[in-house]
Amino acid sequence: MGKTALSIGADTFAFFTRNPRGGASKPADPDDARALIKIMRENEFGPLVAHAPYTLNPCSSNPKVRNFAKMAMAEDLEKMEYLPGNYYNFHPGSHTGLGTEKGIELIADMLNEVISPDQSTTVLLETMAGKGSEIGSSFSEIAAIIDRVVLKDKIGVCLDTCHVSDAGYEIKDNLENVLDDFDEIIGLERLKALHINDSLNPAGAHKDRHAKIGEGWIGLDAIREVVHNPRLADLPCILETPQEDLSGYAREIEMLR
């Protein structure tokens, strides 16, 4: 993964901890992890942003789904220690009829069970678009989860540009106001990473349809403002745009730099 990132001009990357649709994960290879750490150190990489499987839903109405979420995150966090000091990002989940308040409670309960004081990984709650019964489309919902987490130094936020726009935050025309809101409600010190995506839909659509940079409603200029904003400049930026191959990401990295 490190060699591939270098080949397209990247100095960070995201990776799935297991199949994004769930299931068992492969055993870790400590030698490979050490080789990656060497590549990262020699090439001044920023923090990596691992991604939990999409099927991880700690606030589902189905107890089996909740149990898988707890098991998978506990396993993933243990494995992340082979790459110490990086980030583990996950979608807070969908309450599937339980209601937002109960969903927030269940998410925080799981985090309190799996996060340990000696882990070096920071767990990131991803901002969501708000489709269906998704939790985390408002800064206040993210803040409510964090408020319930005991080990707050192990928790942070990943802001997704497509998601926050689809959730109704006007990052296209009022980025500074959005960042002010985030700072007031959550605290910018909690913002650890960015998912950089254009959106096929206008602000407030609650659709979550990613687009290539400059080919969506947010647009290249607005996304450049995000990645070059002084308040966000030190954060790892992860592209999740719908590319056909790696050359598409290489073009976007060059474009945004």
BAMAR-6157 format. One record per atom (N, C-alpha, C): x negated, z negated, y negated; residue in one letter. Coordinates in steps of 0.1 Angstrom, whole numbers, plus 5000, padded with zeros to 4 digits. Example, Ala and Ser with C-alpha at 12.3 -4.5 7.8 and 13.67 -1.06 7.14 Angstrom:
486849225057A 487749225045A 486849225033A 487249295022S 486349295011S 487149215000S 
//
This chain:
499250005012M 500050005000M 499150004987M 498149924988G 497249924976G 496550054973G 496150124984K 495450254983K 496550354978K 497750354982T 498750444978T 499050424963T 499150294959A 499350264945A 498250324936A 497050304940L 495950364932L 496050514931L 496550574942S 496550724942S 497550784932S 498450704927I 499450754918I 499350684904I 498150614902G 497950554889G 498550414887G 499050354897A 499750224896A 498750104898A 499049994891D 498249874893D 499149754896D 500249784902T 501149684909T 502049764917T 502849704926F 503849774934F 504849674940F 505949724944A 506949654952A 506849684966A 507149594975F 507249634989F 508449544996F 509049605005F 510049535013F 509349445023F 509849315024T 509249225034T 509649255048T 510749335050R 511249385063R 512149505060R 512749565070N 513649675068N 514649635057N 514849715047P 515749675036P 517249655041P 517549705052R 518849685058R 518949565067R 517849485067G 517849365075G 517049375088G 517249275097G 516649275110G 515349195110G 514649205121A 513349125122A 512249195114A 511249115111S 510049165103S 508849175112S 507949265109K 506749275117K 505849155115K 505049125125P 504049015123P 503049055112P 502548955105A 501648975094A 500249015100A 499449095093D 498149125096D 497149065086D 496548945089P 495748875079P 494548965074P 493949045083D 492849125079D 493249235068D 494449285071D 494949385062D 495349325048D 495849205049A 496149135036A 494949105028A 493849065035R 492549035028R 492049165022R 492149275029A 491649405024A 492449445011A 493749415011L 494649445000L 494149354988L 493949234990I 493549144980I 492249184973I 491349234981K 490049294976K 490349414967K 491249504971I 491549624963I 492149574950I 493149484951M 493749434939M 492749374929M 491849294934R 490949224926R 489949324919R 489549424927E 488549524922E 489149614912E 490449634912N 491149724903N 492149664893N 491949534892E 492749454882E 494249474883E 494749454895F 496149474897F 496849354890F 498149374886G 499049274882G 499649214894G 500549114893P 501249054904P 502149154911P 502149144924L 503049224933L 504449164932L 505449254935V 506849214934V 507549244948V 507349164958A 508049184971A 509549184969A 510249254978H 511649264977H 512349214990H 513249124989A 514049085001A 514949195006A 515349195018P 516249305023P 517649295015P 518249405014Y 519549415006Y 520649335014Y 520449315027T 521549245034T 521449095032T 520449045025L 520348905023L 521348855013L 522348785018N 523448735009N 523748585011N 523048505003P 523248365005P 524548305001P 525448384995C 526748324991C 527948404997C 527648465008S 528748535016S 529748435021S 530948475023S 532048395029S 531748385044S 530848465050N 530548465064N 529348375067N 529548265074P 528448165076P 527248235083P 527448335092K 526348405099K 525548475089K 526148545079V 525448615069V 524548515060V 525148405057R 524448295050R 523248245058R 523448225071N 522348175079N 521248275080N 521548405081F 520548515081F 519748505068F 520448485057A 519748485044A 518648375044A 519148255048K 518148145048K 517048165058K 517248215069M 516248245079M 515248345074M 515748455069A 514948565064A 514048525052A 514648455043M 513848415031M 512848305035M 513148215044A 512148125048A 510948195055A 511248285064E 510248365071E 509448445060E 510048505051D 509448595041D 508448515032D 508948395028L 508148315019L 506848255027L 507048235040E 505848195048E 504848305048E 505348425051K 504448545052K 503848575038K 504548555027M 503948585014M 502648505011M 502448395018E 501248315016E 500048395020E 500148505028Y 498948585031Y 498548665018Y 499448675008L 499148734995L 499548634984L 498748534983P 499148424974P 499248454959P 500148384953G 500348404938G 501148514934G 501948574942N 502748694938N 504248654938N 505148754936Y 506548734934Y 507348784946Y 508448714948Y 509448754959Y 510848764952Y 511248884951N 512548914944N 513648934953N 514848884949F 516048904958F 517348914949F 518348984955H 519648994948H 520348864951H 520848804940P 521548674943P 522648674953P 523348794954G 524348804964G 525748824958G 526748844968S 528148864964S 528948754971S 529848694963H 530548574968H 531748614978H 532048744979T 533048794988T 534348714990T 534848674978G 536048604978G 535948454976G 534848394977L 534648254975L 534748204960L 534548304951G 534548264937G 533148244932G 532948274919T 531648274913T 530948134913T 531748034910E 531247894910E 530747854923E 531447874934K 531047844948K 529847924952K 529848054948G 528748144951G 527448094945G 527448054932I 526347994925I 525847874932I 526747784937E 526347664944E 525647694957E 526147794964L 525547834977L 524147894976L 524047974965I 522648044963I 521647934960I 522047834951A 521047734947A 520747644959A 521847614967D 521647534979D 520547594989D 520647724991M 519747794999M 518347784994M 518247814980L 516847804974L 516247664976L 517047564974N 516547434975N 516147394990N 516747465000E 516347445013E 515047525017E 514847645011V 513647725016V 512447715007V 512647684994I 511447674985I 510747544988I 509447554989S 508647434991S 507647404980S 507247284977P 506447254966P 505047314967P 504547344979D 503147384981D 503047544982D 504247614981Q 504147754981Q 503547814968Q 502847924969S 502247984958S 503048104952S 504148134959T 504948244955T 506048194946T 506348274936T 507548254927T 508648334931T 509848274934V 511048344938V 511748394926V 512148524925L 512748584914L 514248624917L 515148574908L 516548624909L 516648754901L 517148854907E 517348984900E 518648984892E 518549044880T 519749064872T 520549174879T 521849164880M 522649254887M 523649334878M 524249444883A 525149524875A 526549474875A 526949394884G 528249334884G 529349404891G 528949484901K 529949564909K 530449464920K 531749484922G 532449404932G 532349254929G 531949174938S 531849024936S 530448974934S 529549074929E 528149034927E 528048914917E 527148834920I 526748724911I 525348754905I 525248724892G 523948754885G 524048864875G 525248914872S 525349014862S 525348964847S 525448834846S 525348774833S 524248674832S 523548664821F 522448564820F 522948424822F 524148394819S 524648264821S 524848224836S 525148324844E 525248304859E 523848274865E 522848354860I 521448334864I 521048194860I 521348154848A 520948024843A 521547914851A 522847934855A 523547834863A 522847814876A 522347914883I 521647904895I 520347824893I 519547864883I 518347804880I 518547654877I 519547624870D 519847474866D 519947394879D 520447454890R 520647374902R 519447364911R 518447454908V 517247454917V 516347334913V 515847264923V 515047144921V 513647184916V 512947264924L 511647304921L 511647424911L 511847394898K 512047504889K 510747574886K 509647524889D 508347594886D 508147704896D 508947704907K 508847814917K 509947924915K 510647924904I 511748014903I 511648094890I 512048224890G 511948304878G 513048414879G 512848514870V 513848624869V 513148754869V 513748854876C 513348994874C 514449074867C 514249134856L 515249204848L 515149354852L 516349404856D 516449544860D 517149614849D 516449724843T 517049784831T 518349854834T 518449924846C 519749984849C 520849884851C 520549774858H 521549674861H 522049604848H 521049564839V 521549494827V 522349584818V 521949704818S 522749804810S 524149824816S 524149844829D 525449854836D 526349724834D 525649614833A 526349484832A 526949464818A 526449554808G 527049544795G 526049504784G 524749484787Y 523749444777Y 523149574771Y 523249574758E 522949704751E 521449714749E 520649734760I 519149744758I 518849884752I 519749974752K 519450104747K 519250104731K 520150024725D 520150024710D 519849884705D 519949784713N 519749644707N 518949564717N 517749614720L 516849544729L 516449404724L 516149394712E 515649264707E 516849154708E 518049204705N 519149114706N 519349064721N 519149154730V 519349124744V 518249024748V 517049044743L 515948954747L 516148814740L 516748814728D 517048694722D 518148614730D 519148684735D 520148624743D 519548564756D 518648644762F 517948594774F 517148474771F 516448474760D 515648354757D 516448234754D 517648254748E 518448134745E 519148084757E 519548174766I 520348124778I 519448084790I 518448164792I 517548144804I 516148094800I 515648154789G 514248124785G 513348244789G 512648304780L 511848424783L 510648384792L 510248254791E 509148214800E 509548224815E 510848234818R 511248254832R 511248404836R 511148494827L 511148634830L 509748674835L 509648714848K 508348734854K 508048884857K 509148964858A 508949104863A 510049194858A 509849324858L 510849414853L 511049524864L 512249564866H 512549684874H 512949794863H 512149894863I 512349994852I 513050114858I 514350134854N 515150244859N 516050294848N 516350424848D 517350474840D 518650464847D 519750484840S 521150464846S 521950584845S 522650624855L 523550734855L 524850704847L 525050584844N 526350544837N 526050474824N 527050474815P 526850404802P 526950254804P 526550184793A 526550034793A 527949984797A 527949884805G 529149814809G 529949884820G 529349984827A 530050054838A 530149974851A 529249884853H 529249794865H 529149884877H 528249984877K 528150084888K 526950074896K 525750044890D 524450034896D 524050174903D 523950274895R 523450404899R 522150434892R 521050424898H 519750454892H 519550594889H 518750624878A 518450764875A 516950764872A 516350884873K 514950904869K 514850874854K 513650834851I 513350794837I 513550914828I 514450904817G 514651014808G 515851104812G 516351074824E 517451164829E 518751084831E 518850974824G 520050894825G 520550854811G 521450764811W 522150724798W 521150634789W 520350554795I 519450474787I 518450564780I 517750654786G 516850744780G 515450704779G 514550804778L 513050774778L 512650684767L 513150714754D 512650634743D 513050484744D 514250454749A 514650314750A 513850244761A 513550324772I 512750254783I 511350234779I 510750334771R 509450314765R 509350184757R 510450164749E 510550044741E 510449914749E 511149924761V 511049804770V 509649774775V 509049884781V 507749854787V 506649824777V 506849864764H 505749844754H 506149734745H 507349664747N 507749554738N 506749444739N 506249384728P 505249274729P 505649154737P 506949134737R 507449014744R 507449034759R 507349164764L 507349194778L 506149254783L 505149274774A 503949354777A 503149314789A 503149184792D 502349134803D 503049134817D 504249184817L 505049174830L 504749294839L 504749274852P 504649394861P 505949474860P 505749604859C 506949694858C 507049774871C 508149764878I 508349834891I 509449944889I 509050064893L 509950184893L 510850184905L 512150194904E 513050214915E 513850334913E 513250444908T 514050564905T 514150654917T 515150734918P 515450824930P 514550944930P 513250924935Q 512251034935Q 512251094949Q 511851224950E 511751294962E 510451254969E 509351224962D 508051194967D 507251114957D 506051074961L 505250984953L 504851054939L 504751184939S 504351254927S 505351224915S 506651204919G 507551174909G 507251034902G 506850934910Y 506450814904Y 505150824896Y 504250904900A 503050924893A 503350984879A 504251084879R 504651134866R 505251034857R 506150944862E 506850844854E 505850744849E 504850704858I 503850604853I 503050664841I 502650794843E 501850854832E 502750864819E 503950894821M 504950914810M 505050784802M 505250674810L 505550544804L 504250484798L 503150504804R 501850454798R 501650514784R 
//
